[in-house]
Amino acid sequence: MPKYNVTKKRGKSKIKISDKREAAMRKIVDSYSENFDVKMSIIQELIPLGLKAVAEELQNEVTQLTGKKYSRGGDNARWGRQDGSVYLRDQKFPISVPRVRDVVANQEIPLKAYQRLQEPSVDDEAMRKLLHGLSTHKYHESSSLAAEAFGISASNLSKRFKKHSRNELKELQARSLADQDIVAIFIDAKRYADDGIVVGLGVTIDGKKIILGIEQVHSENGRAIEQWLEGLIERGLKFERGILFIIDGSKGIKKAIEHKFSVYALIQRCRWHKRENVVAYLDEAQQVVFRRRLQEAYAQTTHKEAQAALIHLHQELEEFNASAANSLIEGLEETLTIHHLGLSSELTKSLSTTNCIEGVMSLMGSYTDKVDRWQNSDQILRWTGMSLMDIEPRLNRIFGHGYLKVLRFKLLKIVEERTGIKPVVKTTALLEVN
């Protein structure tokens, strides 16, 4: 603990630095005297003067209840002291606690200040330390404020982490999407134990990435995913202007999107997954060749050129590996949705694969992979939800976000063609792209 009993000469007088510091701290406490809870919170921040402030506060409450020391005639009386402890932030300190007794009722009167200081003040920073892998049993070693502190117990800290992470999950799952203009949605899943977590990552018209929500499913079942998508709509997701969905090729996810959004959805299958699925049927030497050729085919500028190159590759594969050829032709047009839209090369790079959401899943794994054993569904959802809430503020806008207004315009035109209904939104302003 730092020592403040240093004196400083000023002319012929000497001023104790500790006295000046104590006076300043006391002034802060007194300024909040009208609000009991605020005053208690301020006291918890006064380290190392907090203990002295606590003792004085307890004594003030005793005086209020019993009158001045040695006074007689009241209903309440001072009743000695007992050993106790209080929390200053998340550290527990031993103190001597004064006692007060109701003489008429013959029972002890609990001190409000003492009761308030029985609860540790564990802040968001402490919760982030646990999320980043700090063990509850090692927390005291890394955060002790003074040698005489007991520290918060591992079990108590664990309970608080559960409560905090449950609140983070609740906020993620319930926050409104009504004010967000979502132009594209990435969907992917990560497996934990026997179940998986499906994550939705939305891209707004200005390129911002937001976590739409999560859902625990045993498999990427279409019905389960459809119910989850319905939840996004109930929270205000606007889809009538069209949304581009980028998925890895899961049939369950594709079916759910088509059922729930119908003519308002366009699906772009991840080209990287398609390429790897195709070359998986080939030997190592062939994999190198066809991986490069598939990449070159998808790099073609127009839909017609890309389609022709891919059909030619399909015909070649049919001659020596029918399985690879079938894998390539299955859902081929869905990998060319970006070509159909005629988007810029910058947006093509961002929206033709699931790389955006896989990066998020990788970051989430840096938190959740530290857990040795998943005990139940609640634990999985809490950890993933809190991880994603911690990750979201650090996500960058997608590459080529300046061209998203063009994507919005083209989605509106497609919806108009499919439904025969003119969009309410004015589309002319959406073409203002540098």
N, C-alpha and C positions, 0 to 999 in steps of 0.2 A: 504494500500500500504506500503510495507516495506521501512524503512528509511535507507539511506546509508551515511548520513552526519556524519560519525564517524571519528574521528581523531586518529592517531596512532603516538606516539612519536618514532623517530628514531634519537638518539643523541640529538642535539639541534634543529633539524628541525621537522616540522609536515607535514604529507602528508594526504590529504583527500582521503579516500577510494573511495568515490563517483567519484572523478576526475579520479582516475586510472581506475575504471570500465567504465566510460564514454569514456575514451581514447581508451580502448580496443574495445568497441563496435563501436566507430567511425572508427577504423582501419578496422574492418570487413566490414562495409558499403562501405568505400572507395575502398576496394579491389575488389568490384563488380561494380565499377562505369562505366565500359565499357558496361555493359548489363543493360538496363533500367528496364526490367521486373524483372530480378533477384534482382536488387537493391531494387525495390519496395517490393518484397516478403520478403527480409531480414528485411527491415524497419518494416514490419508488425509483425515480431517476436520479436522486441525490446520492451519488456514490463518490467518496466515502462518507459524506456528511449525513447520509440517509439515516443511519442508525441513531445518531443524535437527534435528528428531526423526529424520528419515530418515537423515541423515548419522551420527547417534549410533548408530542401530540397526544400520547397516551396519558401523560400527566395532566394535560389541559382538560381532557375528557373527564378524568377522575375529579378534578377541581369543579367542573361544571355539575357533576353528579352529587358531590359531597360538600361542596363549599371549600373554603380555604382550610389549610392544614390546621389541626387542633380545634377547629370550630365544633360547636356542640348543637344538638337540638334537631338535626335533620333526620329524614327517614332513611337516608343512605349513609353508610359508614365505610371508611377505608378498611381493608381487610388483608393487609400484608401483601406479599408478592409470591410469584411462582415462576419456575423456569418455563420459557416458551421460545417461540421462533417466529420470524416474519420473513417475507420475501421482498428483496429489493431487485426488481426486474425478475430474472429467473434464478436468482441465487438466494438460498435460505440461510439466515443468520440467527444464532441464538441470542435471546434477550431476556431480561428480567421483566415480567409483566405485572403491573400493579392490579390488585383485585378490589372490587367494590361489592358491598352486600346490602341488600334491602332489609333493613332491620325489622320492619313491620311484617313483611311476607316471609322473612327468614330464608331468603334465597339469593344466590349470586347474580349480579347484573353484568352481562357480557359487554365488553367495550367494542363499540362499532368500528373504531379505527383498527383495533387488533384483528377483528374478524375480516375486515376488508383486505388487510395485508397478509392473510393466510393463503391467498391465491397468487401464484407466480404470474408475472407479465411476460409472456413468451411472444415475441414479435414475428412478423413475416420473414425476417432474415433468418431466424432460428429454424422456421419451417423449411426454408430453401436449403439450409445446410443439410437437413435430414433428407430432403428430396435428392440432393446431389450425392448422397451416399454416406453421410456421417452417421455412425451408429448411435442409437439412443444411449447406450452404455458408455460411449466415449464423449458424449456431449459435454459433460461437466469438465473433463480435462481440457477441452478446447475453448471453453467460455467462462471459466471461473474468474470472478472479479476480485476476489480477495481470498487469502489463505484460510480464513476462518469460516468461509462459506460452505454450506452443506451441498448446494446445487440441487436442481430439480431431479427427481427420481426418474429412472428410465421408463417405468410403467406410466407415470403421470405424463411424461413427455410424449409417450406413444399415444396416449388417449387424446392429447391435444392435437397431435399430428393427424389422427383419424378425423377429428372434428373439423380441423382446418381444411384437409383435403376433401372431405365430404361437402363442405361449403363451396369450394372451388369447382367441384364436379357439378353441383347444383346450379351454380351460376352459368357454367358452360352449356348445360343442357336446357336451360330455361331462358337465356337471353334472347331478346327479340331480333328478328332478321328483317323486320318491316322497312327499316330505313336503308337497307343495303341493296344496291343495284348489282346483283350477281350475274355475271356474264358467262362464267365457266365454273364447273365443279369437278374436282378430282376426287375419285373414290378409290380407296385401297384398304387392305386389312393386314393386321399383324397378329400372329398366333401367340397365345399365352396358355401353357399347360394344354388342356384338351379343347379349349375354346379359343375364339379369335375376337379381336376388336376391329370393327369397321370404322374408319375415319373419313369424314368429309371435309375437304379443303375448298373453300370458295374463293373466287377471284372477282373482285369488284371492278366496276368500269374504269377506275383509276389505277388498277393493277395491284391493289392491296390484297394480301392473302389473309383470310380469316378462317379459323376453325369453326365449322358449322355444327359439328356434334360428333358423338361416338355412339356405338351400339355394340353390345356383346352378343355374338352369335356362335353357334356350334360350327356352322359352315356358311358359305356365302349363299344362303338359301334365298330364293327370290321373294317368298312371302315375308320373311323376316326383314329383308332389306326394304321392301315396299312399305311396311309399317313404319320403319325408321324414316323413310322419305316423307311419309304422311305427317310425321311429327315436325319435320322441317317446314312443311307448308303451314301447319297450324301455328308455328312460331312466326309466320309472316313472310316466308320465302316467296318472292315474286317470280313466276315462271312464264306468265302469259306473253312476255316479249321474247321468249326463246332462251334456252340455256344450252351451251356446249358441254357435254359430259365426257371426261377423259378417264377411261378405265383400262384395266389390264387384260380384258378379254373374258372375265368371269361371266358365264352364261346366266347365273342367278342375278348378278347385278344388272346385266343388260336387260333381262326380262322385267325386273322391277322398275327400271327407268321407263321402259316402253309402256308398261301398264299404267304407271302413275302419271307420266307427263305426256305421253302420246305424241301428238303433232308438235308439241312445244319443245321437244328434245332432239338434239343431234348428238350422235355418239361417235367419238374418236377413239379407236382402239390403239393402245400403245404400240408403236412400231418396234420398239426395242424388244418387248415381250414376243411379238410376232416373229421377229428375226431369230431370237434365241430358241423359240419353239421349233422353227423350221430346221435350223442347223443341228438341233439335238439328235436328229435321226442320222446324221452323217458322221464319217470318221474325222479325225483331227485335221488331216490335210484338206479335205473337202470343206470343213467348217470354216477354215481361214478364207478360202476362195469365195464361198457363197455368202459369208457374212459381209465381205467387202462388196460383192455385187448387189446384194439386197440394199445395202446402204446407198450405193450409187443410184439404184432404181428409185428409191424414195427421195433422193436429192433432186430429181427432175423438177423443172419449174412448173409445168402444167400437169393437170390431171390426166390428159390424154397420153402424154409422154411417160409419166410414171406408171400408168396402167399397162401400157404396151410393154414396158421393160419388165414388169412383174409377170405378165402373162408369158413372156418369152422364157423367163426363168422357170416358171411352172412347167412349161413344155420340156425343158431340159431335165428337170428333176424327175418327171414321169418316166424317163428312159431307164433310170437306174435306182430310184428310190421313191416308190409310190406314196409311202407314208409322209415323207417330207413334202412331196408335191401336194397332197391332200391338206396338210397343215397350212401350206402357203395360201391355197385358194379359199380355205374356210374363213369367212368374214373379211375377205380381202378389201372389199369396198369400204368397210368401216375404218380401215387404216388410211384411207385416202380422203376422209372427210375434210381435212384441212386443205387438200388440193381442190376439192369441190368449191370450197369457200373462197379460194384465191387470195389467201392472206399473205401478209409480208413474210419474208424469210425469218425476221426476228420473232414474230408470233408463232410461226411454224416450229421454230426451235423450242419454244416454251410449251406449246399445246399439242404437239404430236406424240409425246411420250408422257409417262407418269412420273418423270424425274422430280417434278416439284413436290409431289406428296411423298415420294419415297425418301426425299431429303428430310422431310418432317418426321417420317417414321424412323429414320436412322437417328435423328436427334432424340426422339422419344425413347428409343432403345438405350441411349446413353444414360437415361435415368432408370428405366424399368429393368434393364438387364442386370442391375446390381442386386435385385431381389432374388434370394436363393430359392425360396419356395412360395408359391402362390397358395394361400389358404382358402380363399373363397372369391366369389364373383365381386363382392363389395370391394375387396382389396384391389383387384385388377382395375375396376372402373375408377376408383379413387386415385390410384397412382397414375394411370394414363391421363385422366382428366386434369389433374394438377400439373403433370408434365407438359401437356399441350398448352395450358394457360400460361405457363412460365415461358414456353417457347414462342408463342404467338407474337408478342411485342417485338421480337428480334427478327422476324421474317421480312425479307426484302421484297419489293415489288417485282413482279415477273418481268423478264427481259422482253422488251418491245411493248411495254404497257401503253405507250403513246398511240398505238394502232388499235387498241381495244374498242374505240368508238366505231371503227370500220366493221369490226366483228359484230357489234351490237346492231348496226345498220343492216348487215346481211342476214342476221338472225331474224330481225323484224320482217324483212322481205320474204324469207322462207315461211315464217308463220302466216303471213298474209296470203301467200300462194296456197298453203295447205288448208287454211280455214276459210278463205274467201272474205275474211274480215279485215278491214284496214286498221292498223295499229293506232291507238290513241296518241302515242308519243310522236312528237315531230321528229322526223328522221333527218331533216336537212342539216341541223346543227351537229349531228353526229359525225359528219364528214369533215369537220374542221380539224384535220390532222396535218401536222407539219410534214 
